[in-house]
Amino acid sequence: MSQSYDQLLGVQQHAWNRDAARLAAVVAVIMVCAYYVGLFDGPRLAEGVPSLFSLLGEMLPPNFTDWRNWIKPLIDTLAMSVAGTALAVAFSLPLAFLAARDTSPHPVVYQVARGMLNALRSVPELILGIIFVAAVGFGALPGVLALGLHSIGMVGKFFAETIEHTDPAPIEAARAAGGTSLQVILHGVLPQVLPQMADISIYRWEYNFRASTVMGMVGAGGIGFELMGSLRIMQYQDVAAILLVILAMVTTVDALSGALRQRFK
């Protein structure tokens, strides 16, 4: 009994030492990266503090005199986020079934679908925005296309992982009953994953609204275009007002998405 207890303590001690070594390695990597980017450069950071406070002083008080001109860009931003998310969900759903091991018809199809999702996810939406502005011109359309394509890579990945974590019993039952592949998906998979997919879609809409405020900086319309215009001419009081408006809209979208998630539970 004593020998078994000592062996158990030895195994636990070995596990603790291994976990401590891993944690130390992670901390070491973080510290090296922080030093490399200058996060520990105290004199440089101290020099930037007066400039920061000077800039904040120039932004006060916020100037809301042009608020009527911001209504349409805000509507453009909201519409951009909704349309981009809808585009992403529409294309992510079929790709997710091809990129999930449980529902993919062939390993080659699985690898191709995963590769497509990785490729779409690897290009930032700002880069896609610049490309689509060059292709289709200024306005909300390139923003929608950029947000939609980038979101397909992320939403499709989450959808596929949700499908892979489904309970296999209903799927096996549908197959045993002689159901086709489509019937297995409709009756064995979708009822299990629809709530999680709704959550993922709503979270992505939150993200896309925030991202769409930035898309205007590359000419893709929305409130970000107004923000960039004020920054270019150094109207910092207008910048402060626009940032407050964006903050209010983001808070509203977060509250609305939280209410939607509660309804889907």
C-alpha positions in Angstrom: 0.0 0.0 0.0 2.8 2.4 1.0 4.7 1.6 -2.3 1.5 2.2 -4.4 1.0 5.6 -2.6 4.6 6.6 -3.2 4.2 5.6 -6.9 1.0 7.7 -7.1 2.8 10.7 -5.6 5.7 10.2 -8.0 3.3 10.2 -11.0 1.6 13.4 -9.7 4.9 15.1 -9.1 6.1 14.2 -12.5 2.9 15.6 -14.0 3.2 18.8 -12.0 6.8 19.2 -13.1 5.9 18.7 -16.7 3.0 21.2 -16.5 5.3 23.7 -14.7 7.9 23.3 -17.5 5.3 23.9 -20.2 4.0 27.0 -18.4 7.6 28.3 -18.0 8.2 27.8 -21.7 5.0 29.7 -22.6 5.9 32.6 -20.2 9.4 32.7 -21.7 8.1 32.9 -25.2 5.7 35.7 -24.2 8.5 37.7 -22.5 10.8 37.3 -25.5 8.0 38.6 -27.8 7.2 41.4 -25.5 10.8 42.5 -25.4 11.2 42.1 -29.1 8.4 44.5 -29.9 9.6 47.1 -27.3 6.9 46.6 -24.7 9.6 46.9 -22.0 11.1 50.1 -23.5 10.2 52.4 -20.6 11.8 55.6 -22.0 10.0 55.3 -25.3 6.7 54.7 -23.7 7.2 57.6 -21.3 7.9 59.9 -24.3 4.6 59.0 -25.8 2.5 59.8 -22.8 2.6 63.6 -23.2 1.7 63.3 -26.9 -1.2 61.0 -26.0 -2.6 63.5 -23.5 -2.1 66.3 -25.9 -4.1 64.5 -28.5 -6.9 63.7 -26.1 -7.0 67.3 -25.1 -7.5 68.3 -28.8 -10.4 65.8 -29.0 -12.4 67.5 -26.3 -15.1 68.5 -26.3 -16.6 66.2 -29.0 -18.3 68.1 -31.9 -21.7 66.6 -32.8 -22.7 69.5 -35.1 -22.5 67.2 -38.2 -24.4 64.3 -36.6 -27.1 64.4 -39.3 -24.5 63.6 -41.9 -23.5 60.4 -40.0 -26.9 58.8 -40.1 -26.6 57.3 -43.6 -23.0 56.1 -43.0 -24.2 54.4 -39.8 -27.0 52.7 -41.7 -24.5 51.6 -44.4 -22.3 50.1 -41.7 -25.2 48.2 -40.1 -26.4 47.0 -43.5 -22.9 46.0 -44.4 -22.5 43.9 -41.3 -25.9 42.1 -41.8 -25.4 41.4 -45.5 -21.8 40.3 -45.0 -22.8 37.9 -42.2 -25.7 36.5 -44.2 -23.4 35.9 -47.2 -21.0 34.1 -44.9 -23.6 31.9 -43.3 -25.1 31.0 -46.7 -21.8 29.7 -48.1 -20.4 28.4 -44.8 -23.2 25.9 -44.3 -22.6 23.7 -47.3 -18.8 24.1 -46.9 -19.0 23.0 -43.3 -20.7 19.7 -44.1 -17.9 19.1 -46.7 -15.2 20.1 -44.1 -16.5 17.9 -41.3 -15.2 14.4 -41.0 -18.6 12.9 -40.1 -20.4 14.3 -43.1 -17.7 14.8 -45.8 -18.3 12.3 -48.7 -14.5 11.6 -49.2 -11.2 12.4 -47.5 -10.1 14.4 -50.6 -13.2 16.5 -50.4 -12.6 17.0 -46.7 -9.0 18.3 -47.3 -10.1 20.5 -50.2 -12.9 22.1 -48.1 -10.6 22.6 -45.1 -8.0 24.2 -47.4 -10.6 26.6 -48.8 -11.7 27.6 -45.3 -8.0 28.1 -44.3 -7.3 30.2 -47.4 -10.4 32.5 -46.9 -9.5 32.9 -43.2 -5.9 33.7 -43.8 -6.5 37.0 -45.7 -7.5 39.9 -43.5 -10.8 41.6 -44.3 -8.9 44.9 -44.8 -6.8 43.4 -47.6 -9.9 42.0 -49.2 -11.6 45.4 -48.8 -8.7 47.0 -50.8 -8.9 44.3 -53.5 -12.7 44.6 -53.9 -12.6 48.5 -53.8 -10.2 48.2 -56.8 -12.5 45.7 -58.5 -16.0 47.1 -58.0 -15.3 50.7 -56.8 -16.1 52.6 -53.6 -19.1 52.1 -51.4 -20.7 49.4 -49.2 -20.5 46.6 -51.8 -16.8 45.9 -51.5 -17.2 46.0 -47.8 -19.9 43.4 -47.9 -17.9 41.1 -50.2 -14.7 41.5 -48.0 -16.5 40.8 -44.7 -18.5 37.9 -46.3 -15.5 36.1 -47.8 -13.3 36.5 -44.7 -16.2 35.4 -42.5 -16.8 32.2 -44.6 -13.4 30.9 -43.5 -14.1 31.5 -39.8 -17.8 30.6 -39.7 -17.3 27.5 -41.8 -14.6 26.3 -39.5 -16.7 26.7 -36.4 -19.7 25.1 -38.2 -17.6 22.1 -39.2 -16.2 21.7 -35.7 -19.8 21.9 -34.3 -20.9 19.1 -36.7 -17.9 16.9 -35.7 -19.0 17.1 -32.1 -22.6 15.9 -32.7 -23.9 12.8 -31.0 -23.5 9.9 -33.4 -26.5 8.0 -32.2 -29.2 10.0 -34.2 -27.0 9.9 -37.3 -26.5 6.1 -37.1 -30.3 5.7 -36.5 -31.1 7.8 -39.6 -28.7 5.7 -41.6 -30.0 2.4 -40.2 -33.5 3.5 -41.3 -32.3 3.7 -44.9 -32.0 7.5 -45.1 -30.1 9.2 -47.9 -27.1 11.4 -47.1 -29.4 14.5 -47.3 -32.0 12.9 -45.0 -29.3 12.0 -42.5 -28.1 15.6 -42.4 -31.6 17.0 -42.2 -32.8 14.6 -39.5 -29.7 13.4 -37.7 -27.3 16.4 -37.8 -29.1 19.7 -38.2 -31.5 19.4 -35.2 -28.4 19.0 -33.0 -26.3 21.8 -34.4 -28.8 24.5 -35.3 -28.7 26.3 -31.9 -24.9 26.4 -31.9 -24.8 27.6 -35.5 -27.2 30.4 -34.6 -24.9 31.4 -31.7 -21.9 31.4 -34.0 -23.7 33.5 -36.6 -24.8 36.1 -34.1 -21.3 36.4 -32.6 -19.9 36.8 -36.1 -22.5 39.5 -36.8 -21.1 41.4 -33.7 -17.6 41.0 -35.0 -18.6 42.1 -38.6 -20.3 45.3 -37.3 -17.1 46.3 -35.5 -15.0 45.3 -38.6 -17.3 47.2 -40.9 -16.6 50.4 -39.0 -13.0 50.0 -40.1 -13.7 49.0 -43.7 -14.6 52.6 -44.5 -10.9 53.5 -44.0 -10.1 51.7 -47.2 -13.0 53.3 -49.1 -15.6 50.6 -48.5 -18.2 53.1 -47.2 -19.8 53.3 -43.8 -19.0 55.4 -40.7 -15.4 54.5 -41.0 -15.1 56.6 -44.1 -16.4 59.6 -42.1 -13.9 58.8 -39.3 -11.0 58.6 -41.8 -12.0 61.9 -43.4 -12.0 63.7 -40.1 -8.6 62.2 -39.2 -7.1 63.3 -42.5 -8.0 67.0 -41.9 -7.1 66.7 -38.2 -10.6 67.5 -36.9 -10.1 65.7 -33.7 -13.3 66.9 -32.0 -15.2 65.4 -34.9 -13.2 62.2 -34.5 -14.1 62.0 -30.8 -17.8 62.5 -31.6 -17.7 59.8 -34.3 -15.9 57.4 -31.9 -18.6 58.0 -29.3 -21.3 57.3 -31.9 -19.6 54.1 -32.9 -19.3 53.1 -29.2 -23.1 53.6 -28.8 -23.9 51.6 -31.9 -21.5 48.7 -30.8 -23.2 48.7 -27.4 -26.6 48.5 -29.0 -25.6 45.7 -31.3 -24.1 43.8 -28.4 -27.3 44.1 -26.4 -29.4 43.1 -29.4 -27.2 40.1 -30.1 -27.4 39.0 -26.5 -31.2 39.2 -26.6 -31.2 37.1 -29.8 -28.9 34.5 -28.3 -31.3 34.2 -25.3 -34.2 33.5 -27.7 -32.3 30.7 -29.4 -31.5 28.9 -26.1 
